[in-house]
Each structure stands twice: as structure tokens, then as C-alpha cells.
């Protein structure tokens, strides 16, 4: 074969290099699906000296957007196609060569018999020779194929010559970047990106990724979750099927075990639950006791109720559920700042109330009236002290409303939300993984989120 010189990959495109403006940042890795790579953050310098970073989840190959990289990839695909064509030719030539060699013995036998005949052949000998000649007829088509293959080889040789020239030109253009140097630069950039992710912390929701289906298990309604306060090595998953009167909680050792349906233990709650708005926080399950406005804190390790308390004025028993019903009057959530309860009361005319709860005593620390009617909401979740509400639990839903507890203000939003299975009955944010956990028509689904952040640069305010 003709030697091909493959140049190293191109340098990272400019938007990635702009990340170096965010100095002194540190953080945690967001939830990643097998189809998605590490997190990319585009950056710009604001007039006041702050570094503005927007979190984005890219496709696997970020550098594929670079024009030269795309051209190089296309050339490499052509090289691969040529190599495959060569392999096919080699296999076919080997097969035909074996056939020709077997025919060679037959041809020598025929030649010897013709020489020995001395011009006189009996009828029987003639028929035998005729039959042997018939066996040689396919040889002509093999020889024709050889001729065609030779033309193909000439064409492939010319194509390889052109490809080698193109690759050499790209290599010369990019000669300043050695492969090892580029690799070190990319590794350093990845470390910077992950560092940026940890320090970014809170931000405003600007996007929700496509759904990642983890498993299809259980009935139409239910909930599943991980502990938002557990260390990264603890990847246990809790699973609760159904929306009322349930008492059975399955605890899987890892997410992988949950996907396979293996290695789990069962907890039997002393009091049944209502709705699907449960949450696991720091080793305990927080849920609404069936046919009451009582919040229950159940500790998994001791298998006991540590505390339970009535939520003052909270509606229950399908009085103020989300639009899908299902006894979803009370919804418990955890974000970066702690434990929350989302519900409504008669006093505020069915509008959503957000209350910050003390996780030890379950007492209400502070409450906000959002002014948004709960029966018009599909589901809701908290991120960084902001309540985000979807306008439907069915297909076509979007994140429609945001209430900011730090300023007691709200705004209407328009963040697309792909409701793949058309009936969401549970939606919760996990701050440890920066992912939305969803129960969608019997499917357990994850979404990554995109947050907008404003981070001060080193030495900034």
C-alpha cells in the first residue's frame, strides 16, 4: 500500500479558549449520558470585569465544529473507504487465484491428452475432453474480473495520491501544533472546564436537554430519586411505584443495579404515602402521609420515623393537585439551599405556596405566595432557590413560569421541555448531579440542565 501521513487534530476552536478568562474556578461534574461528552462553557468578558459563563452540554466531538477538523474527518473517512475497497479486492483476488490454481491442473491434463492423441480421438475421448472444456468456461469471467479489478486499482491509486496530497497540505498548515502539545493543551482545557463547573454553583435555567431514558418499570405514576446530600461514591436509587396508599420503597445499590433490576432491599413504611412528590435528603425520605397534610421524615438506616408534622393550612387528598391529579397536593424538593415544600391553601385561593422547611424539625422557616394557580401547573422543581413550573404534564409542555424566592418576584419563561412519553407525574431536580429526575408514563427519565452564571474573575468583586 502507499504510505499515508495523518496529521494531528486541530487546536481547540476559539470559543473554548475563551474559557481561560474564568480563572481560579473549581467544581463538580454534571450528570453525563453515554452520548454526551464533558461540559463546555462559552465565555465572554463583561464591561464590569466579570466573567459571564453559560453552561452548555455539547455533542461528543466539540472540535467537529471547526472547519479544518471537519475537512480532516471527511478525508479520513475517504481513506477508510479506500482501505475497505482494497480489502475487498484482496479477498476477491485471493478467491479467484485459488480458482485459477485449481484450473491449472485441469488445463495441464487436457494439454497432455491432446498431445498424446496424435490427431486421432475416439468418440468417448472427445466427449470427455468436451466435458473438461466446459469446466473451464467460468475461467473467462474470472479473467474479465481481473481486468476490471486492475482498472479499479488504477483509480484507487490515483485517489490515494490525491488524499495524501490533501492530508499533507493540512499537516503543513497545522505543522506548528505537535500532537503531544495539542493533547496537553486539550487535557489542561478539560481540567479548566471541570473546575469551572464546580465553582459555577447556582445559575438561571436557560435550557433542558433531550430526555435520557434510564428504565421502563412500574405503573403510569410513581417516583424515583437519589440522595441529594450523599457523597459521590454513594449512587443508591430509591423507587416508589404508584401515587397513593403505597408503603413499599425499593432501595437499589447503584444506578446500574436499578437499570438491571438487581441488588435491592425493601423498606416498608409505617404510614402510606400520597402523591409522587417524595424526596430523599441526607439519608431520610420526606413524604406526604396519605389522607392528611402531614409531612413524614423516615430514616432508612434506622427504619423509623424520626419526625412528622402537619403543614399548616396545606390542602390534601386531591384538593389542590397539579393538573394531572394523583393526590399531588404536596411536593417536596431539594436544591442547593436545602429542603422545600410546594403546596397550596384555601387562604391563597389555590395559588402555589413555596415554603422552606427545617429538615430536622419540619417547621416552616419562610413561605412565599407565587400567585401561580397550582391546578394549571403540570409539575414543578426548585433550582437555586427558584421555583420553575411547567405549563402541562402532557406532550408539548415547557417550563413556563419562574418564581425567585430571593427577590420575591416572578417571570414567565419559554424553555422547551421534551415530554417524550406524554404523561409526567414526577419531576425533581438533583443538585448533586444537576439533573432532573422524571417519571414519565412508566419510564424513569433524566434530563441535564443548562444554567446561566455570572462569576467574578480572580480579584474581582
C-alpha positions in Angstrom: 0.0 0.0 0.0 1.0 3.7 -0.4 2.0 5.4 2.8 -0.4 7.9 4.3 0.6 10.7 6.6 -2.1 11.6 9.1 -1.8 15.0 10.7 -2.6 15.6 14.3 -6.0 17.0 15.3 -6.5 20.8 15.0 -6.2 23.1 18.0 -9.4 23.8 20.1 -11.7 26.4 18.4 -11.7 29.9 19.8 -14.9 29.7 21.9 -13.2 27.0 24.0 -10.0 29.0 24.5 -12.1 31.9 25.8 -12.7 29.9 28.9 -9.3 30.8 30.1 -10.8 34.1 31.2 -12.5 32.3 34.0 -9.6 32.0 36.3 -9.5 30.4 39.7 -12.6 28.3 39.3 -13.4 24.9 40.9 -16.5 22.3 40.9 -18.4 19.2 40.3 -19.1 17.1 37.2 -22.6 17.3 35.9 -24.6 14.2 35.1 -23.4 12.8 31.8 -25.1 10.4 29.4 -23.1 8.0 27.3 -24.0 10.1 24.2 -22.7 13.3 25.7 -19.2 14.5 26.4 -17.7 16.7 29.1 -19.3 20.0 29.7 -18.5 23.0 27.5 -18.7 26.6 28.8 -18.5 29.5 26.4 -17.3 32.8 28.0 -17.1 36.5 27.5 -15.7 39.4 29.4 -18.3 41.8 30.7 -17.6 45.6 30.8 -17.6 45.5 34.6 -14.8 42.9 34.6 -17.0 39.9 35.4 -16.7 36.6 33.6 -20.0 35.5 32.1 -20.2 31.8 31.7 -23.1 29.8 30.1 -23.3 26.1 30.7 -23.9 24.0 27.6 -23.9 20.2 27.0 -22.3 19.6 23.7 -22.3 16.7 21.3 -19.5 14.2 21.7 -16.9 15.9 19.5 -16.7 19.6 20.3 -13.9 20.3 17.8 -16.0 18.9 14.9 -17.4 22.4 14.5 -14.0 23.6 13.4 -13.9 23.8 9.5 -10.4 22.3 9.2 -11.3 19.5 11.6 -14.4 18.7 9.6 -12.4 18.6 6.4 -9.8 16.3 8.0 -12.5 14.0 9.3 -14.1 13.8 5.8 -10.7 13.0 4.3 -10.0 10.3 6.9 -13.4 8.8 6.0 -12.3 8.6 2.4 -9.1 7.0 3.4 -11.1 4.4 5.3 -13.3 3.8 2.3 -10.3 3.3 0.1 -8.8 0.9 2.6 -12.0 -1.1 2.7 -12.1 -1.2 -1.1 -8.6 -2.6 -1.1 -9.5 -5.3 1.4 -12.4 -6.3 -0.8 -10.2 -6.5 -3.8 -7.6 -8.5 -1.9 -10.2 -11.0 -0.8 -11.7 -11.4 -4.2 -8.2 -11.8 -5.8 -7.3 -14.5 -3.3 -10.6 -16.3 -4.0 -10.1 -16.1 -7.8 -6.4 -17.1 -7.5 -7.4 -20.3 -5.7 -9.9 -21.0 -8.6 -7.2 -20.4 -11.3 -4.8 -22.7 -9.5 -7.3 -25.5 -9.4 -8.0 -24.9 -13.1 -4.3 -25.0 -13.9 -4.1 -28.8 -13.1 -7.1 -29.4 -15.3 -5.6 -27.4 -18.2 -2.3 -29.4 -18.0 -4.2 -32.6 -18.0 -6.1 -31.5 -21.1 -2.9 -30.4 -22.8 -1.2 -33.8 -22.2 -4.1 -35.7 -23.5 -4.3 -33.6 -26.7 -0.6 -34.2 -27.3 -0.9 -37.9 -26.8 -3.9 -38.2 -29.2 -1.8 -37.5 -32.3 -4.8 -36.3 -34.2 -7.0 -39.3 -33.5 -9.6 -39.2 -30.8 -12.3 -41.7 -30.1 -15.8 -40.5 -29.6 -15.6 -41.3 -25.9 -12.3 -39.4 -25.5 -13.8 -36.5 -27.4 -16.8 -36.3 -25.1 -14.5 -36.4 -22.1 -12.4 -33.6 -23.4 -15.5 -31.6 -24.3 -16.8 -32.0 -20.7 -13.5 -30.9 -19.3 -13.5 -27.8 -21.6 -17.0 -26.9 -20.2 -15.5 -26.8 -16.7 -13.0 -24.2 -17.9 -15.7 -21.9 -19.3 -16.1 -19.9 -16.0 -12.4 -19.1 -16.2 -13.1 -16.5 -18.8 -15.4 -14.5 -16.5 -12.7 -14.6 -13.8 -10.2 -13.2 -16.2 -12.6 -10.4 -17.2 -13.0 -9.6 -13.5 -9.2 -9.4 -13.2 -9.2 -6.8 -15.9 -11.9 -4.8 -14.1 -10.1 -5.0 -10.9 -7.0 -3.7 -12.5 -8.9 -0.6 -13.6 -10.2 -0.2 -10.1 -6.7 -0.4 -8.6 -5.5 2.3 -11.0 -8.4 4.5 -9.9 -7.8 3.8 -6.2 -4.1 4.5 -6.6 -4.9 7.9 -8.1 -7.5 8.6 -5.3 -5.0 7.7 -2.6 -2.4 10.0 -4.2 -4.9 12.9 -4.1 -5.8 12.1 -0.5 -2.2 12.0 0.5 -1.6 15.4 -1.0 -4.6 16.9 0.8 -3.6 15.5 4.1 0.0 16.7 3.6 -1.3 20.2 2.9 -3.4 20.2 6.1 -0.4 18.8 8.1 1.8 21.6 6.7 -0.8 24.2 7.6 -1.1 22.9 11.1 2.6 21.9 11.5 3.1 24.3 14.4 0.9 22.1 16.6 2.6 18.8 17.6 0.2 16.0 18.7 1.6 15.8 22.2 1.4 19.6 22.6 -2.2 19.6 21.4 -3.0 16.7 23.7 -1.6 18.5 26.7 -3.5 21.7 25.8 -6.8 19.8 25.5 -6.2 18.0 28.8 -5.5 21.3 30.5 -8.6 22.8 29.0 -10.7 19.9 30.1 -9.4 20.3 33.7 -10.3 24.0 33.4 -13.8 23.2 32.2 -14.5 20.8 35.1 -13.0 23.3 37.5 -15.3 25.9 36.1 -18.3 23.6 36.6 -17.6 23.2 40.3 -17.3 26.9 41.0 -20.2 27.9 38.9 -22.7 26.8 41.5 -26.1 28.4 41.1 -27.5 30.0 37.9 -30.7 30.7 36.0 -32.3 27.9 34.0 -31.9 28.5 30.2 -32.3 25.0 28.8 -33.3 21.4 29.4 -31.6 18.7 27.4 -33.3 15.9 25.5 -34.5 13.1 27.7 -32.3 10.1 28.7 -34.5 7.1 29.4 -32.9 5.1 32.2 -35.5 2.3 32.5 -39.1 1.5 31.8 -40.6 0.0 35.0 -43.8 0.1 37.0 -47.1 1.7 36.6 -48.1 5.0 34.9 -47.4 7.0 38.1 -44.5 6.9 40.6 -41.2 8.4 41.7 -37.6 7.6 41.8 -34.6 9.5 43.2 -31.1 9.5 44.6 -29.9 11.2 47.9 -29.0 14.8 47.1 -26.7 15.0 50.1 -24.9 11.7 49.7 -21.2 11.6 48.7 -20.4 11.0 45.1 -19.4 7.4 45.8 -23.0 6.7 47.1 -25.2 6.1 44.0 -28.1 4.4 45.6 -31.5 4.7 43.9 -34.9 4.7 45.6 -38.0 3.6 43.7 -41.7 4.1 44.7 -44.4 2.8 42.4 -47.9 4.3 42.5 -49.4 7.6 43.8 -51.4 6.7 46.8 -51.7 4.2 49.7 -48.2 2.8 48.8 -45.8 1.7 51.6 -43.2 -0.3 49.7 -39.9 1.5 48.9 -37.1 -0.3 47.0 -33.5 0.7 47.6 -31.1 -0.2 44.8 -27.3 -0.3 45.5 -26.4 1.6 42.4 -27.9 3.2 39.3 -26.6 0.2 37.3 -28.4 -2.2 39.6 -31.6 -0.2 39.2 -31.3 -0.4 35.4 -30.8 -4.2 35.7 -33.4 -4.6 38.5 -31.0 -6.3 40.9 -29.3 -5.9 44.3 -32.0 -4.1 46.2 -33.6 -4.1 49.6 -37.2 -3.3 50.6 -38.4 -0.7 53.1 -42.0 -0.9 54.3 -43.1 2.5 55.5 -45.2 2.6 58.7 -47.6 5.0 57.1 -48.7 5.1 53.4 -47.8 7.9 51.1 -49.9 10.2 48.9 -48.8 11.7 45.6 -45.4 11.3 44.0 -43.6 14.4 45.4 -41.2 12.5 47.7 -37.6 13.3 48.1 -34.5 11.6 49.8 -32.4 14.0 51.7 -29.4 13.2 53.9 -30.4 9.6 54.5 -34.1 10.2 55.1 -37.3 10.0 52.9 -39.7 13.0 53.1 -43.2 12.3 52.0 -46.9 13.3 52.5 -48.9 10.9 54.7 -52.0 9.6 52.9 -55.2 11.5 53.5 -53.5 14.2 55.6 -51.3 17.3 55.3 -48.7 15.6 57.5 -45.1 15.6 56.4 -43.2 12.4 57.4 -39.5 12.0 57.8 -38.5 8.4 57.5 -34.9 7.4 58.3 -33.7 4.5 56.1 -30.8 3.2 58.3 -32.9 3.0 61.5 -36.1 2.1 59.6 -38.0 4.5 61.7 -40.0 7.8 61.6 -37.8 10.5 63.0 -40.4 13.3 63.0 -43.7 14.1 61.4 -45.5 17.4 61.4 -48.7 18.9 59.9 -48.0 21.6 57.2 -50.3 24.5 58.3 -53.3 25.1 56.0 -51.9 22.8 53.2 -54.5 21.2 51.0 -54.5 17.4 50.7 -56.5 14.4 49.3 -56.7 15.9 45.7 -57.8 19.3 46.9 -55.0 21.3 45.2 -53.1 18.8 43.0 -51.1 19.5 39.8 -53.1 19.3 36.6 -52.6 15.5 36.4 -54.2 14.9 39.8 -52.9 11.9 41.6 -53.0 13.3 45.1 -50.1 15.6 44.2 -51.2 18.3 46.7 -47.8 18.4 48.4 -44.5 18.2 46.5 -41.2 18.1 48.4 -38.0 19.3 46.8 -34.3 19.8 47.5 -32.0 22.3 45.8 -28.6 23.8 46.6 -30.0 25.7 49.6 -32.0 22.9 51.3 -35.4 21.3 51.7 -38.6 22.8 50.3 -42.4 22.1 50.2 -44.6 23.2 47.3 -48.4 23.2 48.0 -51.3 25.5 48.3 -54.0 26.6 50.8 -57.5 27.9 50.8 -56.3 31.2 52.1 -54.2 31.9 49.0 -57.0 30.8 46.6 -55.2 27.7 45.3 -52.1 29.5 44.2 -48.7 27.8 44.7 -47.0 28.3 48.0 -43.3 27.7 48.4 -42.1 27.0 51.9 -38.5 26.5 53.1 -38.5 23.7 55.7 -36.1 22.9 58.6 -35.1 19.3 57.7 -34.6 18.4 61.4 -37.9 19.7 62.8 -40.0 20.1 59.6 -41.0 23.5 60.8 -41.7 26.2 58.1 -38.8 28.6 58.0 -40.3 31.0 55.5 -43.1 30.9 52.9 -43.8 32.7 49.5 -47.1 33.0 47.6 -46.1 32.7 44.0 -49.5 33.8 42.6 -49.5 30.9 40.1 -52.6 28.5 40.2 -51.4 25.0 41.1 -54.1 23.3 39.1 -52.7 24.9 36.0 -49.2 23.6 36.6 -48.0 20.3 35.1 -45.2 19.8 37.6 -42.6 22.0 39.3 -39.0 21.8 40.6 -36.5 24.1 42.5 -33.1 25.1 41.3 -31.0 27.6 43.3 -34.0 29.0 45.3 -36.1 29.5 42.1 -39.3 27.6 41.5 -39.7 26.5 37.9 -43.2 25.4 36.8 -44.2 23.6 33.6 -47.5 24.5 31.9 -48.6 20.9 31.3 -47.9 17.3 32.2 -48.7 16.2 28.6 -46.9 16.4 25.3 -46.0 20.0 24.3 -45.0 21.0 27.8 -42.5 23.8 28.5 -41.0 25.5 31.6 -43.4 28.4 31.6 -43.0 30.2 34.9 -40.2 31.0 37.4 -40.5 32.4 40.9 -37.4 33.8 42.6 -37.5 33.5 46.3 -34.5 35.8 46.9 -36.4 38.7 45.4 -40.0 37.6 45.8 -40.5 38.2 42.1 -41.6 36.1 39.1 -41.3 36.0 35.3 -42.8 34.0 32.5 -40.3 31.8 30.7 -40.2 29.8 27.5 -37.8 26.9 28.0 -38.6 23.9 25.7 -39.2 20.6 27.6 -39.3 17.4 25.5 -42.1 15.2 27.1 -41.2 12.0 25.3 -43.8 9.7 26.8 -46.6 12.3 27.1 -47.5 12.0 30.8 -45.2 13.3 33.6 -46.2 12.5 37.1 -43.0 13.4 38.9 -40.3 16.0 38.2 -37.5 16.8 40.6 -34.1 18.5 40.5 -31.0 16.8 42.0 -28.4 19.5 42.8 -25.6 16.9 43.3 -25.9 15.7 39.7 -27.5 18.8 38.2 -30.1 16.7 36.6 -33.9 16.4 36.5 -35.4 13.1 37.6 -38.7 12.3 35.9 -41.3 9.6 36.0 -42.9 9.7 32.5 -45.7 7.2 31.8 -43.9 4.3 33.5 -40.5 5.4 32.3 -37.7 6.7 34.5 -36.0 9.5 32.7 -33.2 12.0 33.3 -32.6 15.5 31.8 -29.5 17.6 32.0 -30.0 21.3 32.6 -28.3 24.4 31.2 -27.7 27.2 33.7 -26.6 30.8 33.1 -24.0 32.0 35.6 -22.2 35.3 36.4 -18.8 34.6 38.1 -16.4 37.2 39.2 -12.8 36.7 37.9 -9.9 36.5 40.3 -9.5 39.7 42.2 -13.0 40.9 41.0 -15.9 41.9 43.3 
